Structures are given as C-alpha cells and as structure tokens.
Amino acid sequence: MLEKETHNFEKTVIVGIVTQQQNEEKLNEYLDELAFLTFTAGGEVAKRFTQKLDKPNPKTFVGSGKLEEIKYYIKDNDVKTVIFDDELSPAQQKNITKELDCKVLDRTNLILDIFAQRAETSYARTQVELAQCQYLLPRLTGMWTHLERQRGGIGMRGPGETEIETDRRIVRDRIALLKEKIKTIDKQMAVQRSNRGAMVRVALVGYTNVGKSTLMNAIGKSDVFVENKLFATLDTTVRKTVIKNLPFLLSDTVGFIRKLPTQLVESFKSTLDEVREADLLLHVVDISHPDFEDHIESVNQILQEIKSNNKPTLMVFNKIDAYKYDKIDEADITIEKTTKNFSLDDWKQTWMGKLGDKNTLFISATEKANFEEFREKVYEAVREIHITRFPYNKFLYPDYKDATENE
C-alpha cells in the first residue's frame, strides 16, 4: 500500500504597507506574489497585515501599534515566521526580531532562500552563496549579539579585534573567494560558448513562472524541469534545436521578478551572459496573469541593466488557454471599459498591435495552440539572422512555406 505523502508547511504571516508610491491595489498584487514565493519556499500564509503610512518607519518598518497587533497574533496562533514585502535595513530587522521574538525575513531573504533550494549545479550554488554573503555582511550584528563582546583573558588584552570584526573579515574573505571562483567558471563557460561555432543563438527570457521551460521542452524536445512554482529553473540550459532543417541554439534562462534583490542581479549577471550573447530573444509573457504588463516592464528593466534591450525580440504571449476577462455589454455606454474587460482581440488592437504581426505571437505551450505559427515565426527570424551571417547559405534554408512544401 502506498503511503500518503504529507508536506509540513511552515506557518507564516506576511506584512506590507500602502505608501504614496504604492497604492492598495498594487500592494495586494505584491502580497499575492509574496504569498506564492512563501509557498514555493515551503511556507503557508496564515494572515496578511497591511498599514497605510507616508513612508516606512525607519525603526520598525510598520507603526508600533501594528507591530503590537502582529505580536499578539503570532503568539496566539503559534506562528514562527514573519515575512515583510520590502527589504528591511539591518537596524529594522534587529528591532523587529527583538520585539516579535521570532524569525523575521524580508522579500530579499525569501528569494535567496528559494534560490538556495533550487541551485543544482556548482555554478548556481556559488552564485547563490555569494548573494547570501553580500546580504549577510551588514546584518551580522543583529544576528548574533555575543559577537559584539570583546574577547578577554590571558594573551587577549591590548589592541585586538572584536568577534564581530573577525566574523566580518571571514565573510569578506569568503566573498572574495567566491568572486574568484565565479571568474574561473566564467572563463570555462566563455570557452564552451566559443566552441559552439557561429550557430544562431536564441534565448528565452521573461518573468518567473510564465512557461519558458514548458515552451523549451515543446520546441526542442528537451527534458527541462518544469513546476508551477516560482524560480523552478535556476541553471541556464542550452539545447541544439532544429525547425524544418534549420539548426539553432536555444537557451532557457532564470526567470525575473519585481523587486529583484540587487545582490542577485549582480551575482547572476554572469548567468545572463547567454542573454547578452543571444542573437534573438523570445520574451515569454503569461497573458493570463492580471499584472502581465508590469511583468513586461520588470523584464525590460533588467534587460536594460544587462545591456540586452536592443536585440531583435519576439513577444510570445503564452497561456492563452487560461486567459479570462470580464465580459460587458458593449451597447451599455454607462459602463467604462477597462483592461479587465479586454478580450485577446481587444489586446491585439492596443500597443501589442504596434509591435507588428511579425513580432507578436499568441500561443499555449501546454495545449500547443498556434504552435505551427510560432514555429514559422521563429524559423523566419532565425533564418534572417543566419542568412545575414552566411549569405551563401540562402538556398539551403528556403522560406518556411517552401520548406513545408518540399517535405
């Protein structure tokens, strides 16, 4: 008889604030994402706490009354972890931990924890450890109070260093060591990339959990790990893919997210070399997500940071099978039509239409909807780059329709 598998989720509460820069609707979107991140990390959200403030409290992030409310709730409900939606300063983290007497995390810490769980290769583990060390360095004081005491006793008098300074030095040395290790691996990976020859390189980019790995498996007949959780893919996967008789290299990269920690962008810049060196980007978007326009903006911002925003790009709007919208009576002029009432055809008439039919696709990777059109547009885009590079190969790779007829 098979034993039933049980999952022990850690009971948590999440906290966010409404400010001048972040209204209530935006906060709820971020808290939904934070709840999904918590679930991915192995937690279960018992309650959400929100507060309206002009700006975060410099000492405790939220007001003293709200902190008291959180304190009573976590004691009464045996909650061990409190997660804040924004990055806490070392002082805030120290003060909140002292007041609540439980584990206090922020969004950055949570994302780092998920990355640590997901890292499979030595390279990914090194990058995650570097980001963790950079995050930990300014927070050492708040983590172990005994480290602030001066060593004493025989042979320890005179100008020495405190334990906190010793620990900081150890972490700094570790950061320097990890950076050197990453440089070495980068050189090896650069050699690997140069050995791939002059094949056209295509990179899948996009927000986390939009279906990049599912799409890669569908096009390239690969076996990339897929799961309905954030950051299921952490290591870059590169596969040789052939559409008709045209070969190219397809890479699946780590997903992006809003409020991505600076440490992660820095330490994962080398992983994103696949994106930097790509000839064509497939920007995959989950159109069924209510905030997909924000997701596009977040991805474009990170692409700009890594100087890859001017590459030829195909916008691939995925998960059309899951897309839902609120239908309204078009004849009723009292109802104002918003993006929540847009059908896919309505969206095609907006800024999406300005991208041009050649650069936009509406597909479902799981249902293989509009997949023939997808293959055709990718083929034509890759063929154009290939012929520019090797003009004498023009007759080897005819137009997609001609290639189909020749089969």
N, C-alpha and C positions, 0 to 999 in steps of 0.2 A: 504493500500500500504506500502510495506517495505521501510524503509529509507536506503539510501546507506551509508554504514559505511566509514568514512574518517579517515585516520591516519595522524596526524601532525608530520612529521619528522623534527627533529632539523637539520638545515643546518650546516655542519662542513667541515673542511679541515683536512687532515692528513699529518704528516711530518715524514720523515725517512732519515737516512744518509748511504752512502756507505763508509765503512771503510776497513782497512786491514783485519779485521776478518769477514766482511760481504760484499760479492760482490753484484753486481747489481741484479743478478738473485735471490739471497737469500733475498735481501731487498724487491723485488717485491712480493715474496711469503709471507713475513711477513706483507706487506701493504695490500695484499688481505685479509689476516686473520684479520688485524686491521679493514678493511672496513666492514667485516662480524660482528665483535664484535660491531662496531658502529651501524650497522643496528639492531643488537639484542638489543642494549641499547635504540633504538628509534631515531637514527640519520641517516642522509643522507649525504654521502660524495660528496661534490661539486668539490673538486680538491685535487690532491696529490702533495706535494712538496718534492723533493729529492735533496741531495747535496753530493758531494764527499769530504770527509775530512779524514785526517790521524786518528784523534780521535775527539770525540765530544768537542765542545767549552765549557770550564768549566763555562763560564758566561751565555751563551745563547743557548747552545747545538748546534745550527747551526751558520754559519757566519753572520756578521752584514748585509751584502748585501742581503742574503737570507731572513733574518728576515724582512728587509725593504720591500722586494717583497711580503712576506706573509701579511705584514701590509696593503699595498696598495690594495691587492686582497680582504682581508676581509672587508675593508671599502667600496670598490666599489660594492661588492656583498652581503653586509649585512649578513656576516657570524658571528655567535655569539660564536662559539666554535672551538678551535684548539686542535687537539689530536696528541701527539708525540708517536712514536712507542716504545721508550725505557723509562725506569724510569728516571724521572728528579730529580735532587737534589733539596732540598728546596730553595737554592740560585738561581738555574737556573729557577725554577718555578716562583719565586718572580720577577726576572729580565725580564722574557718573558712577564708575566702578565702586568708589568709596561709599557713595550714597546708596546705591542699589544692592551692593554686596552680591553681585552675580556676574556672569560672563557678559561683557559689553563688546559688541562688534559694530563696525560701520560697513557701508557698501563695499569699500575697497578691500577690507579684510575678508569679507564673504566671497568676493570674486577670486581673491588669491587662494582661498581655501578650496574652491571648486577647481581652479587651475591645478592645484597640488594633487587633487584626487584624479584628475583627468590625464596628467602628464604620464606618458607611457615610455617615451624614449629618453635616453641620457640627455639629449639636447634640450628637450622640453623641460625636464626636471631641473636642469641647470638654470634655464631662463626663469622658471618659477621661483627657485631658491634665491636668485639674485633680486627679483622683485620683492620677495618677502624680507630679505635682509635690509633692503633700502627703506622698506616700510617700518621695519622694527627699530632701526637705529635711533630715531628721535624719541622712541617710546620706551626705551629701556628703563628709565627712571620710574615710570608708572607701573612697570610690570613686576619688579622685584624691589621692595623697599629696603631689604637687607643689603643691597648692593651700594646704597648711598653711604653706608657706615665706613669709617676709616679703619684700616687694619691696625692692630696694635700688638704689643708684646715684644719679647726679646728679638732683636735683629730687624724689627719692622718700624723702628722710630725714625724720625728725620723726614726729609722730603721724599715721600713715596707717592704712588698714585692710588686713588680710591678705587674700590671694586667696580664702581660704575664706569670709571675711566678705562679700567682693564677690559671690561666687557665691551665697551665701545670700540676699543682697539681691536679686539678679537673679531667683532662684526665687520669693522672696516677692512681688516686683513682678508676676511672671507669674501667680501665684495670684490676686492682687488683680484683675488684668486679666481673667482667665478667669471669676472670680466675677461681675464686672460684665457680661461678655458673656452669661453664663447668665441673669442677671437680665433683660437685654434680650430674649433669646429667650423666657423665661418669660412676659413681658408679651405678646409676639406670640401665643404659644400659648394664653394665657388668653383673648385676643380671639377666636381661632379656636374655642375651646370654647364661648364665649358665643354665637357666631354659629350654633352647631348647633341652637339653639332648645331646646325643652323635651322633646325625644325621650328615651325611657328609655335609660340607658347601662348596658351590661353589659361587665364586664372579665374576661378570662381570667387567672387567677393560678395559680401553682404552682411547683414545683421545676423546675430546668432539665432539659430533655430528657424531659418527661413527655408530650409530644404536643399542646401548646397550639396551635402553628401549624398542625399537621395538622388539628386539630379546627376551627380557624377557616376553613381552606380548605374543609373539608367542609360547614360550616353556611352560610358566607357566599359560597361560590363565589368566594373570593378567590384571590390568587396570592402568598401569603406564602412566603418562603424556608424550606425545610424540610431538615434534615440530621440524621443520627444522631450529633450531636456536642453537647457542652455549649455553651450560650450561642449557638446558631445565630441566635436573634433577639435583637437588642440595641435596635433602634429600635422604639418603640411604633407599631403600625399600627392605624388606626381605619377601620372599614368600615360602611356602612349595610347592615343585614341585614333580610330580611323572612321571617317564618314565617307561612304562610297569607297573610293580608292585614295582619298586624301588623308595622309597621316599628320597628326599634330600632338603636342604635349599638353595635357590638361591637369591643372593643379587645384586641389581643394585646400583652402586656407582657413585659419582660425576666424570665427565669427566676431563681429564688433558689437559693442553695446554702448548705450548712452552712459554718460558719467564714467567712462572707462578710466581707471586709475593711471596716472602719469607714469608710475613705475612700470606698469605693464606695457604701455605703448613703447617706452624706452627699451625694456628688456626683450620685447618681441619684435622690435624693428628688423632684426636680422631674419626672423622667420618670414617677415613680409617682403623679403628680397624676391621671392617668387612673384609677388605682385609687381614690384619695381621693374623686374626684368621681363614681365609678360608683354606680348605684342598686342593682345586683345583681352579686355576684361568682360566677363559676364557678370553683371551686377544683379544678383538674385534678390527679389523682394517678395515678402509674404503679403500679398494683396488682401488676404482675409483678415489681417491684423488691423484693428481700428487706427493705430498710430503709424501706419506704414510710411507716411510722408516724413514724419520725424526720423524714422529709421534710415530713410534715404539720405536725409540731411546729415545724420551722425556718421554714416559710412563715407559720404563725400568729404566731410571734415577730416576724417582720419586719412583718407586717400590724399588729401591736400597736404597733410602733415608729412606723409612719406613721399611727397612729390610724384604722385601717380594719378593725378586728377585730369591730366590732359591726354590720356591714352584712348584709342578707339574703344568704345564701350557699347555693349548690347544690354538694354534693360530687359530683364526677364522677370515678368510678374507671375510668380508661382502661386499654387494653391487656389486656382480659380474654382475648383470643385467645392471649396469650403467658403467661398465668398458669399456674404449675406448683406442685404441692405433693407432699409425700411421703405416700403412702397407707399407712395402718396397719390392722391387724386390730382393729376396734372391740371384738371379743369378748375380746381378749387384755388382761387387766387389769394385766399386768406392765409394759406399755408406757405411758409417760406421754405424753399428747397435748399437743403444743406448737403454737405458731402456724405452724410449718413444716409441720404436718400438717393445717392448716385448708383446707377447700375454700371456694369462694366462698359457698356456702350457710352454712357454719360462720361465716364472717366476718359475714354478714348478721345472725347471732344475737348478735354482740358489741356493742360500743359503736356500731358502724355502724347497728344496728337502732334505737338510741335517738335517732338523728338524725331518724328518721321516713322513710317511703317517699317522701314529698313532696320531701324534701331530699337524697336519695341516688340515684345513677344508676350502673349498671354497663354500660360500653359498650366498643366498639373503634372508634376513629376511622378506622383504615385499612380494616377489614373492614365498616364501617357496621353493626356488630352493635348491636341495641337502639336504633337511631337514631330510629325513629318515637317511641319512649317518651321519648327525650332531647328531641326537638323539642317534644313535647307539654308536658313539664315546664317547659322554658324559656319556651314560649308562655304557659302559665298564670301563671308567676312574673312575666313582663314585663307581661302583661295586668293582673294585680292592681295593680302599681305604676302603670300607665298610667291605670286607672280611678280610683284614689285621687287622681291628679293632675287628671284630666279626667272627672268623674263623668258628664257629658252624652255621653261617647263610649261608654258601656257597650254600647249596641245596635250600634255599628259593629263591635265585636270580640266575637263570641259565644264560648262555651266551645269548646275545641279539637275535641271530638267533633261539636258542632253545625256548626262551621266546615268540618269534613271532609265532613259530610253535605250541606252546601249547595253543595259544589264540583261 
